[in-house]
């Protein structure tokens, strides 16, 4: 998944410094702004039990697959529809079902009718988020997954695996500059490729993991944790707007959409962490309500809360410290509007050992 400010290049920095502070094995790792699955997946593969949360439903779908799925899937209720499941090794079930979905007849559904040039051409706003072929293929696969679920032919684990596979692969052929706030005026090279559905792999182990789809400030009032990791939004651009189309594909709820970019209503998903006037107050409320032994916060040097604000708030829960690392800036494009002066930014990993 193509995310702005992905923590992929910072994984070793985050993990090694958390280990320095926590000083114990097999702790429960709670990633409560888990909009990308990069950090918590790293901890899952280090054999930690993981708890994750995100307000966005598409992120919840990805987390349900990559976190909660930890045993093989067999799709045993699809034997009548996919006879190949009877004759192949059961460990290949995921690949067989994925291949079946790959070969479905394309469908002119909600995604095609609203987000491809073939249907929107000559209308008030032409939209080219996907090629016509990829939009129709997406509709066919998404409709079939929902049909199977309604008929109870797949369980929750299988459902979220298939949805995650679709989200991962349709994102690879999106005609955007990394986010869905806008689309490109002509199909870029990768968007001209026909989407090939591939399995969204997940790490097998014996740990039980938990995923939430909640407002973090409400969730934290009713849950307790061991080691909490926070990676809140950094700027005033709402992620619910940046990834609105993935949300629509995940929910497939035929929402009312408006504007030139045909965006769904995201008023109930707006984060106070994207509002300069609200972020410190919300962060203080969160930190004060956390029931945990350790809290870590990823934040970099250019965004809404200052170093002084963060130190002030976290120090109220006792022993505060911080680690730093410079890394190269993410650049979605090189237009004048994104002509950043610096090529590097500094990442801060703040922490507090909670004793009160």
C-alpha positions as CSV (number, residue, x, y, z in Angstrom):
1,X,0.0,0.0,0.0
2,X,1.4,3.4,-1.0
3,X,1.2,5.6,2.1
4,X,2.5,9.1,2.7
5,X,5.0,9.1,5.6
6,X,5.2,5.3,5.8
7,X,7.5,4.2,8.7
8,X,9.1,1.4,6.6
9,X,12.5,3.1,6.6
10,X,12.3,3.7,10.4
11,X,11.3,0.3,11.6
12,X,14.7,-0.6,13.1
13,X,15.0,2.8,14.7
14,X,11.6,2.4,16.3
15,X,12.0,-1.3,17.4
16,X,15.5,-1.0,18.8
17,X,14.7,2.0,20.9
18,X,11.4,0.6,22.2
19,X,13.3,-2.5,23.3
20,X,15.9,-0.3,25.1
21,X,13.2,1.2,27.3
22,X,10.8,-1.7,27.8
23,X,13.5,-4.3,28.8
24,X,11.3,-7.4,28.6
25,X,10.3,-10.1,26.1
26,X,7.0,-10.8,24.5
27,X,5.2,-7.7,25.7
28,X,1.8,-6.8,24.1
29,X,2.3,-4.1,21.5
30,X,-0.6,-1.7,21.0
31,X,-0.5,0.4,17.8
32,X,-3.5,2.7,18.2
33,X,-3.2,4.9,15.1
34,X,-2.6,1.9,12.9
35,X,-3.5,3.5,9.6
36,X,-0.5,1.8,8.0
37,X,0.3,-1.8,9.0
38,X,4.0,-1.3,8.7
39,X,5.0,-0.9,12.4
40,X,2.7,-3.4,14.1
41,X,3.4,-6.1,11.5
42,X,7.1,-5.8,12.3
43,X,6.3,-6.4,16.0
44,X,3.9,-9.3,15.1
45,X,6.8,-10.9,13.2
46,X,9.0,-10.5,16.3
47,X,6.4,-12.7,18.0
48,X,4.7,-10.1,20.1
49,X,0.9,-10.1,20.6
50,X,-0.5,-7.1,18.8
51,X,-3.5,-4.8,19.5
52,X,-4.3,-2.3,16.8
53,X,-6.9,0.4,16.1
54,X,-7.8,2.8,13.4
55,X,-10.8,5.0,12.7
56,X,-10.7,4.4,8.9
57,X,-12.6,1.3,7.8
58,X,-10.2,0.4,5.0
59,X,-7.4,0.4,7.5
60,X,-9.4,-1.7,9.8
61,X,-9.9,-4.2,6.9
62,X,-6.2,-4.4,6.3
63,X,-5.5,-4.7,10.0
64,X,-8.1,-7.5,10.4
65,X,-6.2,-9.5,7.8
66,X,-2.6,-8.8,8.6
67,X,-3.0,-8.8,12.4
68,X,-5.9,-11.1,13.4
69,X,-5.3,-13.7,10.7
70,X,-2.5,-15.9,12.0
71,X,-3.6,-19.4,10.9
72,X,-4.2,-20.9,7.4
73,X,-7.5,-20.3,5.6
74,X,-9.3,-23.1,3.8
75,X,-12.5,-21.7,2.3
76,X,-14.3,-25.0,2.9
77,X,-17.7,-23.6,2.2
78,X,-16.7,-22.6,-1.4
79,X,-16.2,-26.2,-2.5
80,X,-19.4,-26.3,-4.6
81,X,-18.5,-23.0,-6.4
82,X,-14.8,-23.7,-6.8
83,X,-14.3,-27.4,-7.4
84,X,-10.6,-27.0,-7.6
85,X,-10.5,-26.6,-3.8
86,X,-11.4,-30.4,-3.6
87,X,-8.4,-31.6,-5.6
88,X,-5.5,-29.3,-4.6
89,X,-3.5,-29.2,-1.4
90,X,-5.5,-27.4,1.3
91,X,-2.5,-25.1,1.9
92,X,-3.1,-23.7,-1.6
93,X,-6.7,-22.7,-0.9
94,X,-6.0,-19.0,-0.7
95,X,-4.3,-19.0,-4.1
96,X,-7.1,-21.0,-5.7
97,X,-9.8,-18.6,-4.5
98,X,-7.7,-15.6,-5.5
99,X,-7.3,-17.0,-9.0
100,X,-11.0,-17.7,-9.3
101,X,-11.7,-14.0,-8.5
102,X,-9.1,-13.0,-11.0
103,X,-11.0,-14.6,-13.8
104,X,-14.5,-13.3,-13.0
105,X,-16.4,-11.5,-15.8
106,X,-16.0,-7.8,-15.4
107,X,-18.9,-5.7,-14.1
108,X,-20.0,-2.1,-14.5
109,X,-20.7,-1.3,-10.9
110,X,-20.3,1.6,-8.6
111,X,-16.5,2.0,-9.0
112,X,-16.7,1.9,-12.8
113,X,-19.7,4.3,-13.0
114,X,-18.1,6.9,-10.7
115,X,-14.3,6.7,-11.0
116,X,-13.4,5.7,-14.5
117,X,-13.3,7.8,-17.7
118,X,-15.5,5.4,-19.6
119,X,-18.6,6.2,-17.7
120,X,-17.9,9.8,-16.6
121,X,-16.7,11.1,-20.0
122,X,-18.8,14.1,-21.3
123,X,-20.4,14.4,-17.8
124,X,-19.9,17.6,-15.7
125,X,-16.8,16.1,-14.1
126,X,-14.7,13.4,-15.9
127,X,-12.9,11.2,-13.4
128,X,-10.0,8.9,-14.1
129,X,-9.0,7.2,-10.8
130,X,-8.8,3.9,-12.6
131,X,-8.7,2.6,-16.1
132,X,-12.1,1.3,-17.3
133,X,-10.8,-2.3,-17.2
134,X,-9.5,-2.0,-13.6
135,X,-12.7,-0.3,-12.4
136,X,-14.9,-3.1,-13.9
137,X,-12.6,-5.8,-12.5
138,X,-12.7,-4.2,-9.1
139,X,-16.5,-4.1,-9.1
140,X,-16.7,-7.8,-10.1
141,X,-14.4,-8.9,-7.4
142,X,-15.8,-6.7,-4.7
143,X,-19.4,-7.8,-5.5
144,X,-18.5,-11.5,-5.4
145,X,-16.7,-11.1,-2.0
146,X,-19.8,-9.5,-0.6
147,X,-22.1,-12.1,-2.1
148,X,-20.1,-14.9,-0.5
149,X,-20.3,-13.2,2.9
150,X,-24.0,-12.6,2.7
151,X,-24.6,-16.3,1.8
152,X,-22.2,-17.2,4.7
153,X,-19.9,-19.0,2.4
154,X,-16.9,-17.3,3.9
155,X,-16.1,-16.5,7.5
156,X,-14.8,-13.2,8.8
157,X,-11.1,-14.2,8.6
158,X,-11.6,-15.2,4.9
159,X,-13.7,-12.1,4.2
160,X,-11.1,-9.7,5.5
161,X,-8.3,-11.6,3.7
162,X,-10.0,-11.2,0.4
163,X,-10.9,-7.6,0.9
164,X,-7.3,-6.8,2.0
165,X,-6.1,-8.5,-1.2
166,X,-8.3,-6.4,-3.3
167,X,-7.4,-3.1,-1.6
168,X,-3.7,-3.9,-1.9
169,X,-3.8,-4.7,-5.5
170,X,-6.3,-2.1,-6.8
171,X,-4.1,0.6,-5.1
172,X,-1.2,-0.5,-7.3
173,X,-3.0,0.5,-10.5
174,X,-4.6,3.7,-9.2
175,X,-4.1,6.7,-11.4
176,X,-3.1,9.1,-8.6
177,X,0.1,10.7,-7.2
178,X,0.1,8.4,-4.1
179,X,-3.2,9.6,-2.5
180,X,-6.8,9.8,-3.7
181,X,-7.3,13.5,-3.0
182,X,-7.1,13.9,-6.8
183,X,-6.5,11.9,-9.9
184,X,-4.1,12.4,-12.8
185,X,-5.3,13.9,-16.1
186,X,-4.0,10.9,-18.2
187,X,-3.3,7.3,-17.3
188,X,0.2,6.9,-15.9
189,X,2.1,3.8,-16.9
190,X,1.3,1.7,-13.8
191,X,-2.4,2.6,-14.1
192,X,-2.5,1.2,-17.6
193,X,-1.6,-2.3,-16.3
194,X,-4.5,-4.7,-15.7
195,X,-4.8,-5.4,-12.0
196,X,-3.7,-8.9,-11.1
197,X,-5.2,-10.0,-7.8
198,X,-2.5,-11.5,-5.5
199,X,-2.9,-12.9,-2.0
200,X,-2.4,-10.4,0.8
201,X,0.0,-12.5,2.8
202,X,0.0,-12.6,6.6
203,X,2.4,-13.9,9.2
204,X,1.4,-17.3,10.8
205,X,1.9,-17.7,14.6
206,X,0.1,-18.9,17.7
207,X,-0.7,-15.5,19.2
208,X,-4.2,-14.1,19.4
209,X,-4.4,-10.5,18.2
210,X,-7.1,-7.8,18.5
211,X,-8.2,-5.1,16.1
212,X,-10.5,-2.1,16.8
213,X,-12.2,0.4,14.5
214,X,-12.7,3.3,17.0
215,X,-11.9,6.9,17.9
216,X,-8.7,6.5,19.9
217,X,-9.7,9.0,22.6
218,X,-12.9,7.0,23.3
219,X,-11.3,3.5,23.0
220,X,-8.5,4.4,25.5
221,X,-11.1,5.0,28.2
222,X,-12.3,1.4,28.2
223,X,-9.1,-0.5,27.5
224,X,-5.8,-1.3,29.2
225,X,-2.5,-1.9,27.6
226,X,1.1,-2.8,28.1
227,X,3.3,-0.9,25.5
228,X,1.4,1.7,23.5
229,X,2.7,3.1,20.2
230,X,1.1,6.3,18.8
231,X,1.6,7.5,15.2
232,X,-1.0,10.3,14.8
233,X,-1.6,12.4,11.7
234,X,1.1,15.0,11.3
235,X,-0.6,17.7,9.4
236,X,-4.0,19.3,8.6
237,X,-4.8,17.1,5.7
238,X,-7.4,14.5,6.8
239,X,-6.5,11.0,5.9
240,X,-10.2,10.1,5.4
241,X,-10.0,12.5,2.4
242,X,-6.7,11.3,1.2
243,X,-7.9,7.7,1.0
244,X,-11.6,8.2,0.5
245,X,-11.8,5.8,-2.5
246,X,-10.2,2.9,-0.6
247,X,-12.8,3.5,2.1
248,X,-15.6,3.2,-0.5
249,X,-14.2,0.0,-2.0
250,X,-13.8,-1.5,1.5
251,X,-17.4,-0.6,2.5
252,X,-18.9,-0.9,-1.0
253,X,-21.9,1.0,0.4
254,X,-22.8,3.1,-2.7
255,X,-22.3,6.3,-0.7
256,X,-23.5,9.8,-1.7
257,X,-20.5,11.4,-3.4
258,X,-19.9,15.0,-4.3
259,X,-17.5,17.5,-5.8
260,X,-15.1,17.3,-8.8
261,X,-13.3,14.3,-7.2
262,X,-16.6,12.5,-6.1
263,X,-15.6,12.3,-2.5
264,X,-17.8,10.5,0.1
265,X,-18.8,12.3,3.3
266,X,-16.1,12.0,5.9
267,X,-17.3,14.4,8.5
268,X,-17.7,11.7,11.1
269,X,-14.1,10.5,10.5
270,X,-12.3,13.9,10.8
271,X,-9.4,13.7,13.3
272,X,-8.8,16.4,15.9
273,X,-5.2,15.5,15.5
274,X,-5.3,17.2,12.1
275,X,-6.4,20.5,13.7
276,X,-3.8,22.8,15.1
277,X,-6.2,24.4,17.5
278,X,-7.3,21.1,18.9
279,X,-4.4,18.7,18.7
280,X,-2.6,19.5,22.0
281,X,-5.9,19.3,23.9
282,X,-6.8,16.0,22.3
283,X,-3.3,14.6,22.9
284,X,-3.3,15.6,26.5
285,X,-6.7,13.9,27.0
286,X,-5.4,10.8,25.4
287,X,-2.2,10.6,27.4
288,X,-4.0,11.3,30.6
289,X,-6.5,8.4,30.0
290,X,-4.0,5.8,28.9
291,X,-3.8,2.8,31.1
292,X,-0.4,1.4,30.1
293,X,3.2,1.0,31.4
294,X,4.9,2.6,28.5
295,X,3.8,5.1,25.8
296,X,5.8,5.9,22.6
297,X,5.0,8.6,20.2
298,X,6.3,9.0,16.6
299,X,6.3,12.5,15.4
300,X,8.6,14.5,13.2
301,X,10.0,18.0,13.2
302,X,7.6,19.9,11.0
303,X,4.1,19.3,12.1
304,X,1.3,20.6,14.4
305,X,2.6,20.0,17.9
306,X,5.9,21.4,19.0
307,X,8.6,19.5,20.8
308,X,7.8,21.6,23.8
309,X,4.1,20.7,23.7
310,X,4.8,17.0,23.5
311,X,7.4,17.1,26.3
312,X,5.0,19.1,28.5
313,X,2.1,16.7,28.0
314,X,4.0,13.4,28.2
315,X,6.0,14.5,31.2
316,X,2.8,14.9,33.2
317,X,2.7,11.1,33.3
318,X,6.3,10.9,34.8
319,X,9.6,9.8,33.2
320,X,9.9,11.4,29.7
321,X,12.6,10.8,27.1
322,X,13.2,11.1,23.3
323,X,15.2,9.4,20.5
324,X,15.9,11.1,17.1
325,X,16.8,10.1,13.6
326,X,17.1,12.0,10.3
327,X,15.7,10.5,7.1
328,X,14.8,11.5,3.6
329,X,11.6,13.4,3.0
330,X,8.7,11.7,1.1
331,X,7.8,13.6,-2.1
332,X,4.7,12.7,-4.0
333,X,5.7,14.8,-6.9
334,X,8.0,17.7,-7.9
335,X,5.6,20.4,-8.7
336,X,6.1,24.0,-7.5
337,X,3.4,23.5,-4.9
338,X,5.5,20.8,-3.3
339,X,8.9,22.4,-3.7
340,X,10.1,21.6,-0.2
341,X,13.4,23.4,0.8
342,X,14.8,20.5,2.9
343,X,15.5,17.0,1.6
344,X,15.6,15.4,5.1
345,X,13.4,15.6,8.2
346,X,14.0,14.5,11.8
347,X,11.9,11.8,13.3
348,X,11.3,11.9,17.0
349,X,10.4,8.9,19.1
350,X,9.1,10.3,22.4
351,X,8.4,8.0,25.3
352,X,7.2,8.1,28.8
353,X,7.4,5.4,31.5
354,X,4.1,5.8,33.3
355,X,4.1,5.6,37.1
356,X,1.1,7.8,37.8
